[in-house]
Each structure stands twice: as structure tokens, then as C-alpha cells.
């Protein structure tokens, strides 16, 4: 019979390093509009999986895609402005 040994000490030994750093949290906050837009696009696409796409659904998908593209453009422009200013 084999004994099951817990590995809690090995797992929790690095618990202090699991938390995100301030820089990582700032990066997430900067990318949050893009993340939100991508989630909204995914939600719209999921709602159309089990039924035929209507004209209203197509408009919602196009609007969500445009929102994702606008958020990507804004994030890219912000990053480029930071690089030029640096």
C-alpha cells in the first residue's frame, strides 16, 4: 500500500511570489478596455451559436468587432506614444 503524501509545503512555499506585482497590475489595467471589448465580442458570438444569425445579431457582431479594433488601436497608439516619449 502506498501512502499519499501532501505537497502543501512545496506548493505554499512560493505563496508570496504568486501575487501579481504592481507593474503587472498596471499593465492589466491599461489593457482592460481591450479585454472587456474582447469578452463582449465573445458573448455576442456565443449567443449566435445555437440559432441562425439575424440582421440584428450581425449588427451586434460588427459593433463588437469594431469596439475590439478601436480598443486595440488605442492601446497600440498609447504604447507607441510612450516609446516615442521615452
N, C-alpha and C positions, 0 to 999 in steps of 0.2 A: 504494500500500500504506500503510495506516495503522498507526502504532505504538501499542501498548498501553502506557500509562504507569501505573505503580503509584501508588496513592494512600495508600501506607503512612504517609507523613509526615503527611498530613491526618487519617488515622484515629487514629494513635497520638499525635497532638499533644495530645489530651484524655484520655490514658490515666490520668492522676492523678485525673481527675474521674469516672471510671467506677465506682470503688469506692463502695459504699453508706456513708453516714455512720453515726455511732454512733446517732443518733436513728432513722434508718431501720431499722437492725438491731434496736433496742429495740422498734419498732412491729411488726416481723415476729415477734419472739419473743413479744410479747403476743398476737398473732393466731395463733400456731402451733397451739394446740388446735383452733381453728375450721378452719384449713387442713387439719389431719390428719383431722378428722371429715368434711370435705367430700371428701377423697381416698378415705376408706373408703367413703363412700356411693357415689361414682363407681365404685369397684371392684366393689361389690355389684351395681350396676346393669349394669355391663359383663358380669359373669358370667351375667346372665339374658337377654342379648340374643339368643343363639343357641339358646335352648331355652324350653319353656313354664315359666312360673313355678310352682313348687311352694309348698306351705304353708310349708316351711322357708325358701325364698327370700323369700317375702312377709314372714315374721318378721324375716329379716335386713335387708330394706329398711326396714321400720318401725323397727327398732332403730337403724339407721344414721341415719335421718331424725331420730329423737328425740335422738340424740347431737349432730347438727348444730344442732338447735334449742336444746339445752342449752348448747352452746358459744357460740352467738350471744347467748343470754340472758346468760350470764356475762360475755361481752365487753362487751355493752351496759351491764350493771349496773356493771361496773368503770369504764367511761368516764363514766357518769353520776355515780358516786361521786367521781371525780376532778374533774369540773366543779363539783359542789356544794362540795367541799372547797376549791376554788381561790378 
